[in-house]
Amino acid sequence: MKRLPILFAALATAALFTAVAAAPFKPEPGFVSLYNGRDLTGWGYSSTNGFTAFNGKSEASDGRYTAKGEALVVNDNNPAKGPRFRQLWTKQEFPKNFILKLEFRAEINADSGIFLRKPQLQCRDYLVAGPYKELKKYKAQDWNEIVVTVKDNVAHCTCNGEVLEAALKLPATGPIGLEADHGQMEYRRIRIQELP
């Protein structure tokens, strides 16, 4: 009979850890999520005809981007559905200094990118696809964190604390974007803090 309370305690602890692990991500104070964890609200395709928003939709019109729970997934290209290169943009532009944080996971040799007011920071399976093949802290096919700090139209970009770009020049304003080239990429915990 003494084993029964121990069993209940173990089950209660397991249930608590499961609930904590399943809790939705909450950004740090001062940060705002750019991806809501449910759909592509706030994101869309930009063209000469204007902005096509995907508010309330779980998938882009050509299937290249999908909202799958915590991850915004960049799907591999299906030539029957659209062009190989696609760019998904936030509707909102960011003229102030800011800190952008996100996590990404790349399948083998996947090629994507993060647009910062239009200029692109390569986001790939770095050790295979480059251009940052010398990274020591990059975790292949696992979650990695990108941190971009923009001050006076210059971006300092890191992956797991290692410098990718020390001084990437940016225009005065623009949206945040994600590129679809080839292979599957997943992005999560996409959040931004605008600075004074």
ZIRA-V606039 format. One record per residue. N is the residue number from 1. RES is the residue in three letters. PHI is phi in whole degrees, 0 to 359 (999 if undefined). OMEGA is omega as a letter, one per 30 degrees, with the letter a starting at -180 (* if undefined). Layout:
n->(N;N)
res->(RES;RES)
phi->(PHI;PHI)
omega->(OMEGA;OMEGA)
This chain:
n->(1;2;3;4;5;6;7;8;9;10;11;12;13;14;15;16;17;18;19;20;21;22;23;24;25;26;27;28;29;30;31;32;33;34;35;36;37;38;39;40;41;42;43;44;45;46;47;48;49;50;51;52;53;54;55;56;57;58;59;60;61;62;63;64;65;66;67;68;69;70;71;72;73;74;75;76;77;78;79;80;81;82;83;84;85;86;87;88;89;90;91;92;93;94;95;96;97;98;99;100;101;102;103;104;105;106;107;108;109;110;111;112;113;114;115;116;117;118;119;120;121;122;123;124;125;126;127;128;129;130;131;132;133;134;135;136;137;138;139;140;141;142;143;144;145;146;147;148;149;150;151;152;153;154;155;156;157;158;159;160;161;162;163;164;165;166;167;168;169;170;171;172;173;174;175;176;177;178;179;180;181;182;183;184;185;186;187;188;189;190;191;192;193;194;195;196)
res->(MET;LYS;ARG;LEU;PRO;ILE;LEU;PHE;ALA;ALA;LEU;ALA;THR;ALA;ALA;LEU;PHE;THR;ALA;VAL;ALA;ALA;ALA;PRO;PHE;LYS;PRO;GLU;PRO;GLY;PHE;VAL;SER;LEU;TYR;ASN;GLY;ARG;ASP;LEU;THR;GLY;TRP;GLY;TYR;SER;SER;THR;ASN;GLY;PHE;THR;ALA;PHE;ASN;GLY;LYS;SER;GLU;ALA;SER;ASP;GLY;ARG;TYR;THR;ALA;LYS;GLY;GLU;ALA;LEU;VAL;VAL;ASN;ASP;ASN;ASN;PRO;ALA;LYS;GLY;PRO;ARG;PHE;ARG;GLN;LEU;TRP;THR;LYS;GLN;GLU;PHE;PRO;LYS;ASN;PHE;ILE;LEU;LYS;LEU;GLU;PHE;ARG;ALA;GLU;ILE;ASN;ALA;ASP;SER;GLY;ILE;PHE;LEU;ARG;LYS;PRO;GLN;LEU;GLN;CYS;ARG;ASP;TYR;LEU;VAL;ALA;GLY;PRO;TYR;LYS;GLU;LEU;LYS;LYS;TYR;LYS;ALA;GLN;ASP;TRP;ASN;GLU;ILE;VAL;VAL;THR;VAL;LYS;ASP;ASN;VAL;ALA;HIS;CYS;THR;CYS;ASN;GLY;GLU;VAL;LEU;GLU;ALA;ALA;LEU;LYS;LEU;PRO;ALA;THR;GLY;PRO;ILE;GLY;LEU;GLU;ALA;ASP;HIS;GLY;GLN;MET;GLU;TYR;ARG;ARG;ILE;ARG;ILE;GLN;GLU;LEU;PRO)
phi->(999;292;287;299;298;294;298;298;296;295;295;296;295;298;296;295;296;296;295;294;294;273;297;295;293;242;294;299;305;94;262;236;289;266;234;275;80;232;206;265;303;92;240;182;261;252;211;295;272;121;248;260;277;249;302;78;261;269;214;293;302;253;78;288;234;224;273;232;61;292;249;264;259;263;272;296;288;245;306;290;261;166;291;295;268;222;229;258;239;285;293;283;256;230;277;273;300;205;241;249;234;200;241;222;225;248;287;304;66;295;228;217;187;243;265;244;56;109;302;255;258;298;227;214;282;308;291;260;269;72;278;259;282;263;298;265;256;294;251;298;54;224;284;231;252;258;233;240;247;253;223;52;66;232;255;253;237;230;235;51;90;267;289;264;224;277;205;278;283;236;289;290;203;155;275;258;220;232;256;249;242;216;81;268;234;236;237;215;53;281;215;221;235;278;255;295)
omega->(a;a;a;l;l;l;l;l;l;l;l;l;l;l;l;l;l;l;l;a;a;a;l;a;l;a;l;l;a;l;l;l;l;l;a;l;a;a;a;l;a;a;l;l;l;l;l;l;l;a;l;a;l;a;l;a;l;a;l;a;a;l;a;a;a;l;a;l;a;a;l;a;l;a;l;a;l;a;l;a;a;a;l;a;l;l;l;a;l;l;a;l;a;a;a;l;a;l;l;l;l;l;l;l;a;l;a;l;l;a;l;l;l;l;a;a;l;l;a;l;a;l;a;l;a;a;l;a;a;f;a;a;a;a;a;a;l;a;a;l;l;a;l;a;l;l;l;l;a;l;l;l;l;a;l;a;l;l;a;l;l;a;l;l;a;a;l;a;a;l;a;l;l;a;l;a;l;a;l;l;l;a;a;l;l;l;l;l;a;a;a;l;l;a;l;*)
